[in-house]
Amino acid sequence: MYAYEALPVAEWFRRNRELAGFHNPTRALYQTIRELTENSLDATETYGILPNIYLRINVEDEQKGWVSVYAEDNGIGIPGNEIPNVFGRVFYSSKYRIKQHRGVFGLGLKMVVLYSQSTTNKPVFVRSATLKSDKIYEFQIMIDTNSNSPIILDRREYPNKYRWHGTAVKVYLEGNWLAAKKRIEDYLKRTAIIAPYAEIVFKGPDLELWLKRRTTKLPPAPKEGLPHPKSVDVDTIKQMLQESRGMTLLEFLMENFDAVGEGTAKTFLEWAGFNPNAKATALTPEELVRLVEKMKQFEGWRRPRSDWLSPVGPELLEIGAKAILGAEAVFAVTRKPESYGGHPFIVEAAVAWGGQIPPADKPLLLRYANKIPLLYDEGADVARKVVDEFNWQNYKVKFPAPLAVIIHVCSTKIPYASAGKEAVAEVPEIEKEMRLALRDAAKKLRLYLSRKEKEMELLNKYISLAKYVDEISHNLNIITKLDREALARSLHKLIENKIGLTVEDLVKHTLSLSAQQEEASAQEVAQ
């Protein structure tokens, strides 16, 4: 006989940790830095606080492969009574509402704790204080995987003399620093591109980064809202009906869904063949399925609200890309809000050109979802497909070229291609918006490259004419007895007026070209 038993949710995630990105010591260390950094950013920027994030990795036991990870931020903090549940209970989160979040389930932080205790058997250390709190709370916590509840090993509280606020976390885990080093460095630099308003300091065994704040402008914080009628399924409707408190179908739609007024609700119910005054809880299972099907088919709903989202915006994207990539020029666009399956989304794209970007046979692609850098599974991402299929020749780009492309998707529900959440799936609506966003940004690049081509032509023409100035002024001096230097100045002025390029422009372009050539030479030597 087979023995059947229920597997507790925390234990299930501990056994299947690779689904959350904790495949091995290398990936787990990277994932830990990522989870802690993203929690810090959500705890700051969403509440109008300019993020200050400090991260540190120490090798604790080289033989065992144990490392410690410490992260501290200046965010809103966590109330003392909530800290055990936030760190010690799977699926306990503040993220179960309709608005844009970096995380999806609030699961990542608990996976860090589960991985830590399953590899080192050490608790997570947490110190936190909320805004204007008189006290600082400290805990040492583990997770009881059988009961999915926190085990509090130590709890302390003390006066908050300096009115510090934020959260500090320290975990011990099995991690491969040398193998994860490059990924962590790339992740933090890419985070600084999408969040140039953050100050990020990182210290590792042989790597230190100080990613300075480049602007004090924050993107708009997303607002919370109700679900869109097209985004729900039968189980969701069932849960809503349990809380409907005897509402009619008309009242049920108006109360539980975004932008559904009395007129829209009546029009839909009549179109779908339902009595607006019927009790919502009286629906049969067959009627419930038909209601959901009709909600998805109805074209009269208003588009999902875009204020649930928090796009970065062209200005911040350009600031971040120039600072971190060292690009000569960056052109960014933010598309208008669209939706898929009742979920609003916005696509942003930027193209960065020249400067410190090394020439390559195809564009360097930097992918983001809800401001999270995606470093793995690039080949499975629809953004890679869009960039590879893009006709760059139409935009004056000839490879090898110093070109980087940034694509950011923000949505209340990112359609990831796998459980690892490292690639965006091929949703037609999102793919179309990516192509349009890239086209809009590439148009700006084409204009810039055309202008550079014209300037280069003028520069070459200037040089071609200017090389005869000395000889002509010398001969004119012999014939006219006029001052040779004055004649040379007049000839140079004549050339400038003819082609519209001054000596100052010549000097500027010459210096710029020299700097680019030196940079290219340095990169060749380094390679």
C-alpha positions as CSV (number, residue, x, y, z in Angstrom):
1,M,0.0,0.0,0.0
2,Y,1.1,3.5,-0.8
3,A,1.4,6.0,2.1
4,Y,0.0,9.4,1.4
5,E,0.7,12.5,3.3
6,A,0.4,16.3,2.8
7,L,3.7,18.1,2.2
8,P,3.8,21.5,4.1
9,V,4.3,24.4,1.8
10,A,7.6,25.6,3.4
11,E,9.0,22.1,3.1
12,W,7.9,21.8,-0.5
13,F,9.8,25.0,-1.4
14,R,12.9,23.9,0.6
15,R,13.0,20.7,-1.4
16,N,12.3,22.5,-4.7
17,R,14.5,25.5,-4.1
18,E,15.7,25.6,-7.7
19,L,12.3,26.9,-8.8
20,A,13.1,30.1,-7.0
21,G,16.7,30.4,-8.4
22,F,18.6,28.5,-5.7
23,H,20.0,25.8,-8.0
24,N,23.6,25.6,-6.6
25,P,26.0,27.6,-4.4
26,T,26.9,30.0,-7.3
27,R,23.3,30.8,-8.3
28,A,22.2,30.9,-4.7
29,L,24.7,33.6,-3.7
30,Y,23.7,35.7,-6.7
31,Q,20.0,35.1,-5.9
32,T,20.5,36.1,-2.3
33,I,22.1,39.5,-3.3
34,R,19.3,40.0,-5.8
35,E,16.5,39.3,-3.3
36,L,17.9,41.5,-0.6
37,T,18.7,44.4,-3.0
38,E,15.2,44.3,-4.5
39,N,13.5,44.3,-1.1
40,S,15.6,47.3,-0.1
41,L,14.6,49.2,-3.3
42,D,10.9,48.4,-2.7
43,A,11.2,49.5,0.9
44,T,12.6,52.9,-0.2
45,E,11.7,54.3,-3.6
46,T,8.0,53.2,-3.3
47,Y,7.7,55.5,-0.3
48,G,9.6,58.5,-1.7
49,I,12.9,57.7,0.1
50,L,16.1,57.9,-1.9
51,P,17.7,54.5,-1.5
52,N,21.0,54.0,0.4
53,I,21.9,50.3,0.2
54,Y,25.0,48.7,1.8
55,L,25.9,45.1,0.8
56,R,28.7,42.9,2.1
57,I,29.9,39.4,1.4
58,N,32.5,37.6,3.6
59,V,33.9,34.2,3.2
60,E,33.3,32.6,6.6
61,D,34.7,29.0,6.0
62,E,36.6,28.5,2.8
63,Q,36.8,24.7,3.3
64,K,33.0,24.3,3.8
65,G,32.2,27.0,1.2
66,W,30.3,29.1,3.7
67,V,29.8,32.8,3.2
68,S,27.9,35.5,5.0
69,V,25.7,38.1,3.2
70,Y,24.8,41.4,5.0
71,A,22.4,43.9,3.5
72,E,21.2,47.2,5.1
73,D,18.9,49.9,3.8
74,N,17.2,53.1,4.9
75,G,13.7,52.0,4.0
76,I,10.5,52.2,6.0
77,G,11.4,49.3,8.1
78,I,9.2,46.4,9.4
79,P,7.1,46.6,12.6
80,G,8.6,44.5,15.4
81,N,5.6,42.2,15.7
82,E,5.6,41.5,11.9
83,I,9.3,40.6,11.6
84,P,9.0,36.9,12.5
85,N,6.2,36.4,10.0
86,V,7.9,38.4,7.2
87,F,11.1,36.3,7.5
88,G,9.7,33.0,8.9
89,R,6.4,32.2,7.1
90,V,6.2,31.3,3.4
91,F,3.6,33.2,1.5
92,Y,3.3,36.0,4.0
93,S,3.8,39.3,2.3
94,S,2.6,42.8,1.6
95,K,2.6,42.2,-2.1
96,Y,-0.8,40.5,-2.6
97,R,-2.5,43.5,-4.2
98,I,-2.9,44.8,-7.7
99,K,0.0,47.1,-8.4
100,Q,3.5,46.8,-9.8
101,H,6.0,45.0,-7.5
102,R,9.6,43.8,-8.1
103,G,8.7,40.5,-6.4
104,V,5.7,38.4,-7.2
105,F,4.8,36.4,-4.1
106,G,7.1,37.8,-1.4
107,L,8.7,34.4,-1.6
108,G,12.3,35.3,-2.4
109,L,13.2,36.5,1.1
110,K,11.9,33.2,2.7
111,M,13.8,31.2,0.1
112,V,17.0,33.0,1.3
113,V,16.2,31.9,4.8
114,L,15.3,28.3,3.8
115,Y,18.5,27.9,1.7
116,S,20.6,29.4,4.5
117,Q,19.3,27.0,7.2
118,S,19.3,24.0,4.9
119,T,23.0,24.5,4.0
120,T,24.5,26.0,7.3
121,N,21.8,25.4,9.9
122,K,22.2,29.0,11.0
123,P,19.3,31.5,11.6
124,V,18.8,34.8,9.8
125,F,19.7,37.9,11.8
126,V,17.3,40.8,11.3
127,R,17.5,44.4,12.7
128,S,14.7,46.8,11.8
129,A,13.0,50.1,12.8
130,T,10.1,51.8,11.2
131,L,9.9,55.5,10.4
132,K,9.9,57.6,13.7
133,S,10.1,54.4,15.8
134,D,11.3,54.8,19.3
135,K,12.7,51.3,19.3
136,I,15.0,49.0,17.2
137,Y,14.1,45.4,17.1
138,E,16.5,42.5,16.6
139,F,15.6,38.9,15.9
140,Q,17.3,35.6,15.1
141,I,14.8,33.5,13.1
142,M,14.5,30.1,11.4
143,I,11.6,28.5,9.6
144,D,9.7,25.5,10.9
145,T,9.1,23.8,7.6
146,N,6.5,21.4,9.0
147,S,4.2,24.1,10.3
148,N,5.3,27.0,8.0
149,S,5.9,29.2,11.0
150,P,8.8,31.2,12.4
151,I,11.2,29.8,15.1
152,I,12.4,32.8,17.1
153,L,15.8,31.9,18.6
154,D,16.5,35.4,20.0
155,R,14.6,38.6,20.3
156,R,15.8,42.0,21.5
157,E,14.7,45.6,21.5
158,Y,16.5,48.8,22.5
159,P,16.0,52.5,22.2
160,N,16.4,54.2,18.8
161,K,18.5,57.1,20.0
162,Y,19.5,58.3,16.5
163,R,16.1,57.8,14.9
164,W,17.5,55.2,12.4
165,H,15.0,53.6,10.1
166,G,15.4,50.7,7.7
167,T,16.2,47.0,7.8
168,A,19.5,45.1,8.1
169,V,19.7,41.4,7.3
170,K,22.6,38.9,7.7
171,V,22.5,35.3,6.5
172,Y,25.0,32.5,6.4
173,L,24.8,30.2,3.4
174,E,26.8,27.9,1.1
175,G,28.0,30.0,-1.7
176,N,30.7,30.1,-4.4
177,W,32.0,33.7,-4.4
178,L,34.5,33.3,-7.2
179,A,32.0,31.8,-9.6
180,A,29.2,34.3,-8.7
181,K,31.4,37.4,-8.6
182,K,30.9,38.5,-12.2
183,R,27.2,37.9,-12.1
184,I,26.8,39.9,-8.9
185,E,28.9,42.8,-10.3
186,D,26.8,42.8,-13.5
187,Y,23.6,42.7,-11.6
188,L,24.5,45.7,-9.3
189,K,25.7,47.8,-12.3
190,R,22.6,47.0,-14.2
191,T,20.5,47.9,-11.2
192,A,22.3,51.2,-11.1
193,I,21.2,51.8,-14.7
194,I,17.5,51.3,-14.0
195,A,17.7,53.0,-10.6
196,P,20.2,55.9,-10.9
197,Y,18.6,57.5,-7.9
198,A,20.0,54.8,-5.6
199,E,23.3,54.8,-3.8
200,I,24.7,51.3,-3.7
201,V,27.9,50.3,-1.8
202,F,29.1,46.7,-2.2
203,K,32.1,45.1,-0.5
204,G,33.2,41.5,-1.4
205,P,36.3,39.5,-0.7
206,D,38.1,41.0,-3.7
207,L,35.6,43.4,-5.2
208,E,34.4,46.8,-4.1
209,L,31.7,48.9,-5.8
210,W,30.5,52.4,-5.1
211,L,27.6,53.1,-7.4
212,K,26.9,56.7,-6.7
213,R,23.5,58.4,-6.9
214,R,23.2,60.2,-10.2
215,T,19.9,62.0,-9.6
216,T,17.5,62.8,-6.8
217,K,14.5,62.3,-9.1
218,L,12.3,59.2,-8.3
219,P,9.9,57.5,-10.6
220,P,6.2,57.8,-9.7
221,A,5.1,55.2,-7.1
222,P,2.5,52.7,-8.3
223,K,-1.0,53.0,-6.9
224,E,-3.1,50.0,-5.7
225,G,-6.2,49.0,-7.5
226,L,-8.9,46.4,-8.0
227,P,-8.5,43.6,-10.6
228,H,-9.6,44.1,-14.2
229,P,-12.6,42.0,-15.3
230,K,-10.5,40.3,-18.1
231,S,-7.7,39.2,-15.6
232,V,-9.7,36.9,-13.3
233,D,-10.5,33.2,-13.4
234,V,-13.2,31.0,-11.9
235,D,-11.4,30.4,-8.6
236,T,-10.8,34.1,-8.1
237,I,-14.5,34.8,-8.7
238,K,-15.4,32.1,-6.2
239,Q,-13.3,33.7,-3.5
240,M,-14.8,37.1,-4.3
241,L,-18.4,35.7,-4.1
242,Q,-17.7,34.3,-0.6
243,E,-17.2,37.9,0.5
244,S,-20.0,39.4,-1.5
245,R,-22.4,39.8,1.5
246,G,-25.6,39.2,-0.5
247,M,-24.8,41.6,-3.3
248,T,-26.6,41.5,-6.6
249,L,-24.6,40.7,-9.8
250,L,-24.6,44.4,-10.6
251,E,-23.3,45.4,-7.2
252,F,-20.7,42.6,-7.3
253,L,-19.2,43.9,-10.5
254,M,-19.2,47.5,-9.4
255,E,-17.6,46.7,-6.0
256,N,-14.9,44.2,-7.0
257,F,-13.5,45.4,-10.3
258,D,-11.6,48.4,-11.6
259,A,-13.4,51.1,-13.6
260,V,-16.7,49.2,-13.7
261,G,-19.5,51.7,-13.2
262,E,-23.2,51.1,-13.1
263,G,-23.7,51.7,-16.9
264,T,-20.8,49.4,-17.9
265,A,-21.9,46.7,-15.5
266,K,-25.6,46.8,-16.8
267,T,-24.4,46.8,-20.5
268,F,-22.2,43.7,-19.8
269,L,-24.8,41.7,-17.9
270,E,-27.5,42.3,-20.5
271,W,-25.0,41.4,-23.3
272,A,-23.9,38.3,-21.4
273,G,-27.5,37.2,-20.6
274,F,-27.5,37.7,-16.8
275,N,-30.1,39.3,-14.6
276,P,-28.4,42.4,-13.0
277,N,-30.6,42.0,-9.9
278,A,-29.9,38.3,-9.3
279,K,-28.0,37.4,-6.2
280,A,-24.3,36.9,-7.0
281,T,-24.1,33.9,-4.6
282,A,-27.0,32.2,-6.4
283,L,-24.9,31.5,-9.5
284,T,-24.7,27.8,-10.4
285,P,-21.2,26.3,-11.3
286,E,-22.2,26.4,-15.0
287,E,-23.3,30.0,-14.7
288,L,-20.1,30.9,-12.9
289,V,-17.9,29.5,-15.7
290,R,-20.1,31.2,-18.3
291,L,-19.8,34.5,-16.4
292,V,-16.0,34.3,-16.5
293,E,-15.9,33.4,-20.2
294,K,-18.1,36.4,-21.0
295,M,-16.0,38.7,-18.9
296,K,-13.0,37.8,-21.0
297,Q,-14.8,38.1,-24.3
298,F,-16.5,41.5,-23.6
299,E,-14.9,44.4,-25.4
300,G,-16.7,47.2,-23.5
301,W,-14.4,47.2,-20.5
302,R,-12.2,50.2,-20.0
303,R,-8.5,49.6,-20.5
304,P,-6.6,48.7,-17.2
305,R,-5.3,51.7,-15.3
306,S,-1.7,52.7,-15.9
307,D,-1.2,54.3,-12.5
308,W,-0.8,50.8,-11.1
309,L,2.6,50.9,-12.8
310,S,5.8,52.7,-12.2
311,P,7.9,53.1,-15.4
312,V,11.4,54.5,-15.1
313,G,10.9,57.2,-17.7
314,P,13.3,58.3,-20.5
315,E,15.2,60.8,-18.4
316,L,16.2,58.4,-15.7
317,L,17.1,55.7,-18.3
318,E,19.4,58.1,-20.1
319,I,21.1,59.2,-16.9
320,G,21.7,55.6,-15.7
321,A,22.9,54.3,-19.0
322,K,25.3,57.2,-19.6
323,A,26.7,56.9,-16.1
324,I,27.2,53.1,-15.9
325,L,27.8,52.2,-19.6
326,G,29.9,55.3,-20.3
327,A,27.9,55.8,-23.5
328,E,28.5,58.7,-25.9
329,A,24.8,59.1,-26.4
330,V,21.6,57.4,-25.1
331,F,18.1,57.7,-26.5
332,A,15.2,56.4,-24.5
333,V,11.4,56.1,-25.0
334,T,8.5,55.1,-22.8
335,R,5.5,53.7,-24.7
336,K,1.9,54.4,-23.8
337,P,0.2,51.8,-21.5
338,E,-1.2,48.7,-23.1
339,S,-2.7,45.5,-21.7
340,Y,-2.8,41.8,-22.2
341,G,-5.4,39.5,-20.6
342,G,-6.6,42.4,-18.3
343,H,-3.1,43.1,-17.0
344,P,-1.7,46.6,-17.8
345,F,1.9,46.9,-19.0
346,I,4.3,49.5,-20.3
347,V,7.4,48.9,-22.4
348,E,10.4,51.2,-22.2
349,A,13.5,51.0,-24.5
350,A,16.8,52.8,-24.8
351,V,19.7,52.5,-27.2
352,A,23.1,53.5,-26.0
353,W,25.9,54.3,-28.5
354,G,29.6,54.7,-28.5
355,G,31.8,55.8,-25.7
356,Q,33.0,52.9,-23.5
357,I,30.6,50.4,-25.2
358,P,32.9,47.9,-27.0
359,P,32.0,47.2,-30.7
360,A,30.4,43.8,-31.2
361,D,28.7,41.8,-33.9
362,K,25.3,42.3,-32.3
363,P,23.9,44.7,-29.7
364,L,24.6,44.2,-26.0
365,L,21.1,43.5,-24.5
366,L,20.1,44.6,-21.0
367,R,16.7,43.2,-20.0
368,Y,14.5,44.4,-17.1
369,A,11.2,43.3,-15.7
370,N,9.6,45.6,-13.1
371,K,13.0,47.2,-12.7
372,I,14.7,43.9,-12.0
373,P,17.8,43.1,-14.2
374,L,17.4,39.7,-15.9
375,L,20.8,38.1,-16.3
376,Y,20.0,34.4,-17.0
377,D,18.1,32.7,-19.8
378,E,18.6,35.5,-22.3
379,G,18.0,33.2,-25.3
380,A,14.5,32.4,-24.0
381,D,13.5,36.0,-23.7
382,V,11.2,37.7,-26.2
383,A,13.4,40.8,-26.0
384,R,16.4,38.8,-27.5
385,K,14.2,37.8,-30.4
386,V,13.0,41.3,-31.0
387,V,16.5,42.8,-31.0
388,D,17.9,40.0,-33.2
389,E,15.2,40.4,-35.8
390,F,15.4,44.2,-35.8
391,N,16.6,45.7,-39.1
392,W,19.5,47.8,-37.8
393,Q,20.7,48.8,-41.3
394,N,17.6,51.0,-41.7
395,Y,18.9,53.0,-38.8
396,K,22.5,53.5,-40.0
397,V,24.0,50.9,-37.7
398,K,26.7,48.7,-39.3
399,F,28.1,45.9,-37.2
400,P,30.5,45.5,-35.5
401,A,29.0,48.5,-33.6
402,P,29.3,50.0,-30.1
403,L,25.6,49.5,-29.4
404,A,23.7,48.5,-26.3
405,V,19.9,48.1,-26.0
406,I,17.9,48.4,-22.8
407,I,14.4,46.9,-22.7
408,H,12.2,47.3,-19.6
409,V,8.7,45.8,-19.2
410,C,6.7,46.9,-16.2
411,S,3.3,45.2,-15.4
412,T,1.1,44.1,-12.6
413,K,1.8,40.6,-13.9
414,I,5.0,39.9,-15.8
415,P,4.5,36.8,-18.0
416,Y,7.7,35.0,-17.2
417,A,8.8,32.2,-19.5
418,S,9.7,29.9,-16.6
419,A,9.5,29.6,-12.8
420,G,13.0,31.1,-12.5
421,K,11.6,34.5,-13.5
422,E,14.6,35.3,-15.7
423,A,13.0,35.7,-19.1
424,V,9.8,37.3,-20.5
425,A,7.6,35.0,-22.5
426,E,6.4,35.7,-26.1
427,V,3.1,37.4,-25.4
428,P,2.0,39.0,-28.7
429,E,1.0,42.3,-27.2
430,I,4.3,42.7,-25.3
431,E,6.4,41.7,-28.3
432,K,4.6,44.2,-30.5
433,E,5.2,47.0,-28.0
434,M,8.9,46.0,-27.7
435,R,9.3,46.3,-31.4
436,L,7.6,49.7,-31.5
437,A,9.6,51.0,-28.5
438,L,12.9,49.9,-30.1
439,R,11.9,51.5,-33.4
440,D,11.1,54.8,-31.7
441,A,14.5,54.8,-29.9
442,A,16.3,53.7,-33.0
443,K,14.8,56.6,-35.0
444,K,16.5,59.0,-32.5
445,L,19.8,57.1,-32.9
446,R,19.5,57.3,-36.7
447,L,19.0,61.1,-36.5
448,Y,22.1,61.4,-34.3
449,L,24.2,59.2,-36.5
450,S,23.1,61.1,-39.6
451,R,24.1,64.3,-38.0
452,K,27.5,62.9,-37.0
453,E,28.0,61.7,-40.6
454,K,27.2,65.2,-41.9
455,E,29.5,66.8,-39.4
456,M,32.3,64.3,-40.4
457,E,31.8,65.2,-44.0
458,L,32.0,68.9,-43.2
459,L,35.1,68.3,-41.0
460,N,36.8,66.4,-43.9
461,K,35.8,69.2,-46.3
462,Y,37.2,71.8,-43.9
463,I,40.5,69.9,-43.5
464,S,40.7,69.5,-47.3
465,L,40.3,73.3,-47.9
466,A,42.3,74.5,-44.8
467,K,45.5,72.6,-45.9
468,Y,45.9,75.1,-48.7
469,V,45.5,78.2,-46.6
470,D,49.2,78.7,-45.7
471,E,50.3,78.4,-49.4
472,I,47.5,80.7,-50.7
473,S,48.1,83.3,-47.9
474,H,51.9,83.2,-48.6
475,N,51.4,83.8,-52.4
476,L,48.8,86.6,-51.8
477,N,51.2,88.2,-49.4
478,I,53.9,88.3,-52.2
479,I,51.4,89.8,-54.7
480,T,49.5,92.2,-52.5
481,K,52.0,92.9,-49.7
482,L,49.1,92.4,-47.2
483,D,49.8,90.9,-43.8
484,R,50.1,87.1,-44.2
485,E,48.5,86.2,-40.9
486,A,45.5,88.5,-41.6
487,L,45.1,86.9,-45.0
488,A,45.2,83.4,-43.4
489,R,42.5,84.4,-40.8
490,S,40.3,85.8,-43.6
491,L,40.7,82.6,-45.6
492,H,39.8,80.4,-42.6
493,K,36.8,82.6,-41.9
494,L,35.7,82.3,-45.5
495,I,35.9,78.5,-45.3
496,E,33.9,78.5,-42.0
497,N,31.2,80.6,-43.5
498,K,31.0,78.4,-46.6
499,I,30.6,75.1,-44.8
500,G,29.2,76.2,-41.5
501,L,32.0,74.7,-39.3
502,T,34.1,76.8,-36.9
503,V,37.7,76.2,-35.7
504,E,36.2,75.5,-32.3
505,D,34.1,72.7,-33.8
506,L,37.2,71.3,-35.5
507,V,39.1,71.2,-32.2
508,K,36.1,69.6,-30.4
509,H,35.6,66.9,-33.0
510,T,39.4,66.2,-33.2
511,L,39.6,65.7,-29.5
512,S,36.4,63.5,-29.5
513,L,37.8,61.3,-32.2
514,S,41.1,61.0,-30.5
515,A,39.4,60.0,-27.2
516,Q,37.4,57.3,-29.0
517,Q,40.4,56.0,-30.8
518,E,42.4,55.8,-27.5
519,E,39.5,54.0,-25.9
520,A,39.2,51.5,-28.7
521,S,43.0,50.9,-28.6
522,A,42.8,50.3,-24.8
523,Q,40.0,47.8,-25.2
524,E,42.0,45.9,-27.9
525,V,45.0,45.7,-25.6
526,A,42.8,44.5,-22.7
527,Q,41.3,41.8,-24.9
